[in-house]
Amino acid sequence: MTTIKKRNTKKTTNLINQPLDILNFGQLTKLATCLWAGGTITIGTIIIPLLFKALDQITAATITGQILNINAYTGMIACIFIIIGLMIKHQLHFFKSRKFWYALLSEAILTVNYFGIFPIIANLRSKLADMAHHVIQTTPSFNFWHSLSSGLFVLTGLLAILIVLEK
């Protein structure tokens, strides 16, 4: 009886000759999404409450506004990356993906909040600020726009979580 030895048919990988793939579009999208989702949760649950606890209202509101501006841009960029990535991956069937709809809704909310509501709040805040007493007097108009913006912030945070968890 003859014994036949099988040769190892596994292809060995030579790491030296591999193309250098530091950061591709998919990885960049995941990174931007994680920065936005993590940033939104951290900003809303830790940073903003600490600012208003440690600083006067005017300073805390000013810093919060700057942080939210950066977070909004991060979110808009992440959502654009997600949408483009899904279009590339699924071609004409991208609209069947829940992740696409989460990203599109997030993009719309972030855009309306940043370009529509943030300027109204900033304008009202500057009119209502009493620098001598470091308080912001509130009006029904300010309360409405601020509450709407806060609600949209929470909604985009929840959508960001859904995007991260969605396959």
Residue, then its C-alpha position, 0 to 999 in steps of 0.5 A: m500500500t502506497t501512502i500519498k503525502k499531501r503538500n501544504t497547499k496553504k498560501t503563505t503571505n509575505l508581509i513585505n510585499q503586501p500593499l500598504d493599506i493604512l486607511n481605506f474609505g470603509q475604515l475612515t467611515k467607521l472612524a468618523t462614525c465612532l468619533w461622532a457617535g461617541g462624541t455625541i454621547t460624551i458631550g450630551t451626558i458628561i461634558i455639557p452638564l459639567l460645563f454648566k455645573a463648573l462655569d457661569q451660564i454665559t461661559a458654559a453656553t459659549i463653550t457648549g456652542q463651540i463644542l456642538n458646532i464641531n460635533a455637528y460638522t463631525g456628524m455631517i461628514a460621518c453621515i455623508f461617508i456612510i451614505i457614499g459607502l452604502m451606495i458603493k457597497h449596495q449600488l442601486h439597492f442602498f435605499k433598502s438598508r436601514k443604515f442608509w435611512y438612519a444616516l440620511l435622517s441624521e444628516a437632515i436633522l444635523t443640517v437643519n439643527y446646525f444651519g437653521i436652529f443654531p443661528i436662531i439660538a445664538n441670536l436670541r442668546s446674544k440679545l438675552a445675555d446680561m453680562a453683568h449678572h452672567v445669566i441668560q434670561t429666557t423667553p418663550s421663543f428662546n425656550f422653544w428653539h433651545s428645547l427643539s435643538s436639544g431634542l434633535f441632539v438626543l435624536t441624532g445621538l440615538l440614530a448614531i447608536l443605531i448606525v453603529l449597531e446596524k450591520 
